[in-house]
Amino acid sequence: MNQSKHILFLVPGFPKDENDFNCIPPLQEYLRKFTSNQPLIKISVIAFQYPYFKNKYLWNGLEIFSLNGQNRSISKSFVWFNVVRQSKKLNSEFHITTIHSLWLGECSLIGNYLARKFGCKHICTLMGQDVKSSNKYLALMKRSNTKFIALSKNQAEQFSEIANRKVDNIIHWGIDDQMIRSEFRNIDLLGVGSLIPLKNYSLFINTVEEIVKSIPDLKCVLVGSGPESEKLKAICKQKGLNKNIEFTGLLNRKKIFELMQRSKVFVHPSKFEGSGFVFAEALVNGMHIVSFNVGYAHEHSKWSIARDEKDFIRITKDLLSRQLIFESTNLYPLRETVSKYFELYNS
C-alpha cells in the first residue's frame, strides 16, 4: 500500500466494538470521516484504560490495541510500559509520523516521550476538565514541544491562563449534517448529559418549576445517568414535577437524535464545558439552545447565552412563548475538522 504517513492515536478509552456508540462520539465521527477522506494514511490507536480487555481488534477497518488498564492506579506504570512497547513495535513496522493524544494527561505525557524518541510531531487535543490548574500533568507538559489544540475559544483562554502559553490552534469537534425527518416537536425542553454536580441539572428542574406556572402541561425530558440521578428525581418529586419531567437514563446516540428531532429547546445548565459536542448535535438536529458561556458557546439566532441562573430561566421561558423555526444548523461541519487536522499532520 502506498502510505506516506502513519498517525498513532493515544487515548484513555476507545469503543470496544462498532456498536459502542457512547464512547467518545466526536472521535468516532472524526476517525470515520478522516479515513474515508484519506484512505492512504495509516492510523493506529492505543487505548490505555478501556475497553476492559487486552487485545488487538479492528474497528471500522482500523487497528485498535486495548491495554485494559481499567483506571487502576496500581497498574498505571505497567500500562505505560506496554504502550511504549507496542508503539515501538508499530514504529518499526511503519514509521510513525505523528502522535495524536487526547486529553492533557497520561496519554499526552507518553505521547511527548515517544515523539522525542521517534523524531515525530506530537499533537494533543485538550478535551475538557483536563484544562484546570489542578491537573498534575500540566506542569510536566507546558514547556514541551507538543502542539496543543483547543476545542473552543473558552477552553483556549482557560489554557492560556493556567499554562502561561497559548494553544497552537482551535479546532472544534465537527459533526455531519443531519436530515430532519419530522417537524412534529412535542417535547418542550430536553437535557442531555452526565448527571453530576458540574452539569448543574438542579437548574434544569428549577427552570421547569418556574415555567409550569404558566404552561402546566410542559413536557420535558432529561437523558443521562450519574451519581446525581436519584437526588434529582427526589427533587423533581418534591416539587410535584413528575408528570412534567421524564428521566430516560442512558441512551445511545440514535435514540438521542430521535429525541432531539422531537424537541424544541435544548437546555444545558452546565457550569463548565471544554467543548460541549452535544451543542453541535442539538443544533444539527434543529433545536434552539439555552446555555451559559461555556465550551462552544456562540451567540446565534438559535443559541441564547445566559448571564446567571435567573437569566437562564427567563430566556428559556421566553423562547417557549415564540414561534420557533427548527431547521438544521451546522456551525461546526465535520469536513472542516478533518481538513484542519490534515493540515496539522502535514505541516
N, C-alpha and C positions, 0 to 999 in steps of 0.2 A: 504494500500500500504506500502511495506517495504522500507520506505525512511529514510535515516540516516542523510541527510544534507538538509538544506534549505538556498538557496542563494537569497538575496534580492538585486536587481539592482536598483540604484537610478540614474536617467538620466534626463537631461533637456527636451529631447523630445524622442518620440518613434513613429514608424509607426502607423497611425490611423487605418490601416487595412492591409491585406496581399498583397495588390496591391500598397502600398505606398513605392515604390522601392527606392526613393531618400533620405529617412530619415535615416541617419547613416548606409549606406550599410554594412560596415565591422562588425558592431554589429549585424545586421540581420543575416549575414552569420555565424558569430560565434555562436549565440544562436541556430540557426537551427542545426548546426553541433554538438554542445555540447549536446543538448537534445537528438539528435539521438544516440550519443555515450554513454550518461549517463542518460537513461530514468528514473532511480530511484531517481535522485536528484531533489528535488523540487525547482523550480525557480519562483520567483515573481518579477514583475517590477513596479516601481512607476515612472511615468513621470511628472515632475514638471510643465512644461510650454506648451508643445504640446503633443497630439492633442488639438485642441481648442474646447473641450467638456469635461465635467466632468462625468466620467463613469467607470465602470469596464467592460472589454471586453476580449475576447480570441484572441490571435494572435498565429497561429501555435500551438495551444494547451496550450499556456502559459497565466497565469492570468496577465493582464495589468491594472493598476489603473491610469487613467488620471485625473490630478487635474486642468487642464485648466488655468494655470497661465497667459498665453499669454504674457509673458515678461513685464508685467505691474509692475512697482516698487511699486505702491500703494497696490498691492495685495500680495507682496512677503511674508510678515510675516504671512498672512493668509494661503498661500500655505504651508509654512514651518510647521505651526501648524497642518495642515491636513496631511502632510507627516508623522509627528511624531505620530499622532493619528492612521493613517492607519497601520503604521509599528508596533505599539504596538498590534494592533488587529491581524495582521499576526503572530507576535511572540507568542501571547497567543494561537493561533490555532496550530502552529507548530514552535518550537524553531528555530530562525534564527541563523545559524552557521557562516555565512559570509555575510558581506555587501560589495558589489562591486559598487563603484561610478565611474562615468565617468566625466572627466574634474575636474581640481582643481578649484572649485568654490562652489556654494551653495550646490550642491549635496554632495561634499566631506565634507563640514562643518557639514551638518546634519548627514551624514554617520558616522562621527567621534563621534558626540554626542550619536547617537543611539548605536554604537558599545560598548561604555563605559557602557551605560545603560543596554544592553542585555548581556554583557560579551562575545562578539564575536569578531572575527577579522574584520578588515576593510582594503580593498584594493581599491586604487584609481588609475585608468588608466589616465595618462596625455594624452591629446588629440591633442594639437596644440598650439594655441595662448594663452592658459592658462599658458604656461611656459614663462612668461615675468615679468620683475621686476615691472611693473605697476599693476599686479594682486593683488588686495587688500586682497584676501583670503590667499595669500602665507604666510604672517606674522602670520596669525591665525592658520595655519596648519603645518608649517615646523618643529615644535617641538612635533608634535603629534606622536602617536604610529602607525599611518597609514602606510601601505606598499605602496610605490609609484612605479608604473610601467610605464616605458617609452616605447614609440613605436619605437624608433630608437636611435642609438648611438649619433647622433647630438642633439636630444632632451634631452638625459640623461646628456650630457655635459653642456648644457644650464641650466638645472635644478640645477646641482651641483654648477654652478657659482652663481646663484641668491639666492639659498636656503641655501648654505653652508652645504649641506648634499647630499649624493649620493642617487640615486634611488635604490630600492631593487632588481629590475630586469629589463631587457629589453625584451619585448615580442612584436614582430611585429604582427599587424593585418594580418592574413593569408588569403589565397584565395584558392579555389578548382581549380583543373586543368580544362582547357577548351579544347574542341575539335575544332581544326582549320578546318572549313568547306570548305574553298576555298583558293587557292593560288593567286587568282586574286586580285591584290592590285593596284587600280587606284587612290588612294589618296596619295599624296607625304608627306604632313605634316598634323598632327592632333593635336589640342589642346583641352583639356577638363578641365573646372574649372569655378569657380565663377569669373565673370568679375568685379573685384575690384582692386584698385591700388596695393595691396600687391602681386597679381598674375602676375603683370608686363606684360600684354599682348601687350603693345605697342612694346615690343621687338619681339614678335611673328610677328607683322606687319613689323617691320624693317628687320627681317630675310627674310621674303618673298620678300620684296622690293629689297634686295641685290641679292637673288638667281634668281629672274625673269630676271635679266640682262643676265644670261647665259642659263636659262631654261624658256623661255617666256610662255609656256603653263603649268607652275607649278600649280598643283591643291592642295588646302589647305582647311581644314575645322576647324572652331572654334566652339566648343559646350559649351554652358553655358549662364547664364544670370546674370545681376547685374547692379549696378549704372554706370559702365563704358561702357555699351553696346553701347549707341548712340555716345559717344565720339570716341570709337574705329571704329565704322562704318564710321564716318565722316573722320577720319584719313585715313582709307582704301580708301575711295572715292577720297580724296585729292591727294593720291599717285597713283591713277589710277589702283588700285588692285582689283576692284570689280569682275572682271572675274576670279581672282585667289583665292580669299578667300570667302568661304561661311559661313555665320553666321546661325547656326541652332536654337539658343535659347536652352531652357532646354529640355533634352531628358531623357527617362528612361534608365536604365542600359542595357536592352536587345538591344535597338537601338544603344547605345554607343558601346557595344561589337561588334555589326554588323559592325559599322564604323571602329572599331579598327582592325577587321579582313580584312578590305579592305585598310588599311593604312600602310605606310612604317615606318615613323619616328614620334614618339611621342615627341612633342616639349613642354617643360614645363618650362617657364622662371621665375617661382615664386621666390621671394626673401626670402621666409620663408615657411617651412612646418614642422609641428610636426612629421608627418609620410609621408603622401602622398600616401594613399592607391591606388590612381589612377596609381601610378608607377607599383604596383603589377598587376593591371588589364591590363595595356598595355603590360607588359612582357608575361603574361599568354596567351594573345591573339596574340603573335608572333611579336610584334613591337620592333623596336630599340628605344632607349631613348636618348634625349639630355636634360640635366638639370644643375643647379648649385648644389653645395654641400649642399643640404637641405634634411631634412627628411630621408627617406630610402636610400638616395644616396649611390651607391655601384658600384665601378669601376668593369666593366664586359665587356665581348666581345660585349654585346648588350646594354651597358649603358655607355655613354660618359658624363663626368662631366666637365663643362666649368669653367674657372677661372674668366672670365669677359665677358661683352657683345660682344666684338669683337671676342673673342674665341668661344662664343656660336654660332655666325653666321658662323664662319669658319668651325667649326665641323659639323654643320647641312649641309652646302653646300658640304663638303667632303663626308659625308655619302651618299648623293643622287647621287654621282658620282660612287659609288661602286656597286658590285653585292651583294646584301643583302640576307641573309637567314632568313626566317620568322617562324622558329619553335617555338612552345610554350615553355616558360621558366618560371618555378615556383621557385623563390628564397625563397618564404615565404609560404610553404604549410599550409593550414588551420588546418590539423591534428596536426601539431606541436604547433600551437597557443592553441588549445584545450587541448593538453596534458600538456603544461606548466602551464596553468591556473588551470587545475585539480590538479596538484601537489601543487599549492599555496593554493587552497581551502582545501586540505587535510593536509597540513603541520601544 
